[in-house]
Amino acid sequence: MKQLIMCYLGEMALKGLNKSTFEAQLMKTIRNRIRNLGQFKIYKAQSTFYIEPEDEFCDVDAAFEKIKKVFGIAAVSKAVVTEKDFDKIAEIAPVYLEDALKNARTFKVTAKRSDKSFPMGSLEISREVGAAILRKFHHLKVDVHNPQVTVMVEIRDFGAYIHEAKQPGAGGMPVSTSGKGALMLSGGIDSPVAAYMMAKRGMSIMSVHFASPPYTSERARNKVITLAEKLTDYTGDMNLFIVPFTTVQEYIRDHGVPELFTILMRRSMMRITEKLAQKFGASAIITGESLGQVASQTMAAITATNDSVDMPIFRPVIGMDKTEITEIARKIDTFETSILPFEDCCTIFTPPHPKTKPSLAEVIAAEEAMGLEELFRLEAEATAESEKLRINVQ
């Protein structure tokens, strides 16, 4: 039997004259994600992508799991293809789906006939394939409302495709069709979720992490690398920049206003991230900030942070509570890594009573009083050093 993977397009199918651009990027993404799993032929017909193994060494099961996480695909199924002959269809369906059917009590058959030249209608196909299955599996009963197994038969241009019910795909838009963003990746729960959500809207991701040794450990750094690796299932390969932030943080601690430390630190982080974004082709900054979650995420604090850069700042989890964010983190398998107890630089030098409603004027005044020339020099050094510490995460 000839097995392949079928990918059904979602909202991308609604695109107009530039739909081919989105489809070309999706095909490129699929090729990249399964590049180490064997030689596959990938082609498109009838708003469906087909991923077909070219030899017996292809790992179809692993490719299927990878493809389920590719943005731009609404649904996916593993199918067997045969010629458009009913006797062949009725013979192959119970054999291909034997493992599922023998362990079930109820089933139904759903047929779709895209090729109208096929002599049987959809209802007739469903009925006759169902009868063939019942002849082989005497314990089964038909349940058209809530079956344990749904057998699907699709009569298409290139053949007849038999598979179980479609599984949900990742949805969204293909990565790299909506520009590039620079993610401020901490070791927490929120920022990986922010990356996932922007990648789902077609944005490619580069990541920037701020480390402050010896206050932060090598284990904290490795934790962030692991988070980035987990994200690549959805974002594809990404560059991760490790910014050595110790001297900048110490300077702000020693020369800044203690109650404004977190805001002043965030402004510095934003400036460094913007510089890296500009140099490496990103046109927006992405953060995992959620309104009101901590002192630096109040309206006043966010306003002061925004003022430090000219680049747009995307905050996709801004209106979510922690429960909603955590649900997505579990879904994308970053939660357990995020809660490992290795502190990042945002948790050091935190004032006991941070100001939650600072005015922009007082933040700017506090920054100027520190000596901006020296602060900017330290930021430039940290930015340059982070380029040397760049990691290509796959």
C-alpha positions, 0 to 999 in steps of 0.5 A: 500500500502506498501511504502518504500525508495529506495537508488541508489548507485553512485561511490561506485558501482565502487569499487572493492573487497572492495566494501562490506566494503563501503556498510557496512559503508553506511548501518551503517550510514543510520541506525544511521541517522534514528534511532529516526524515527521508526523501519526500515528494511534495506537491499541491492539488485541490487546496491540499498538499501531498507529502509522499515518501519516495523510498522505504527509508522515509519516516512517515510517522515522524514526518506526520508529527512534525507537519501537525505543528506547521502553521498554515495547515488546518488539518492533516491525515495519514492516508493510503492511495489506490486507483479509483476502482471501487473493488480496490477501495473496498479491499484496501480500506479494512486492511489499512485501518485494521488496527483502529477498527479491530479495537473499536466497537463503532464506526462510520464511513464518510465519502467525498467525491471530488472527481464527479466522473467516478460512477458511484455517489458519495452515499453509495460509496459510504454504504458499500465500503461500510458493508465491506468493513462489517464483513471483515469485522463482525463485532463492529456496529455503525454509529453515524453520530458518535463513532469511535472510528471514522473511515474517510474515502476521498475520490480525487483527481489523482486517485482514491484516498482512504484515511481516518478522520482528519486531525487538527493542524496548527492553523494560522499562516505560514511562518515568514509570510508576515515579516520577522520579529525579535522576541525578548525570550526570558526563562518564564512561561509567557515569552515562549507563548508570545513567540508561538502566537506571533509565529502562528500569524506568519511571523518568523522569529529571532530571540534575544535573551539577557543573561547576567552572570554570575547573578544568573547561572549557566543552568538558566542559560541552558534552560532558555536554549531548551525553550528556544529548541522547543519553539522551533517545532513551530517557528522553524530554525531561529537565531538566539542572541545571548546578551551579557547584561551584567555591567548594564544592570549594575550601572542602573543599580548603582546610578538609577532611582531604586523604585524605577529600577525595573522600568529603567532596565526594561528600557535598556533591554528594549534599546538593545533588542531594537539594535539587534532587530534592525541589524538582523532584519526584524521589524518588530519587538515581541514580548510576553507582557500581560497587562497588570501581571507585575509592576513593570506591566501596568499601563504607565510602565508599558508607556514608559517602556514603549518610549525607549524605542521607535520599533513596534512592540507586539504583546500577543498575551497582553489581555490573557490571564496566567491560566490562559497563558499556561494552557498554551504553554502546556500545549506547546510543551514549554511549561515544564521547562519554564518553571524550572527554578533557575532565575533570569536577570529580571529577578535580580536587583528587584526593588522591594517597592517598585513604582507601578505608576511612573510618569514618563517624565520622571522615568526620562529624568531618572535615565538622564541623571544616570549619565546616558553617554556611559549607559549607551556605551555599556549597551553598545558593548553588550549588543556587540558581544551578543552577536558573538554569542549568537546560537543557531537553534534548530 
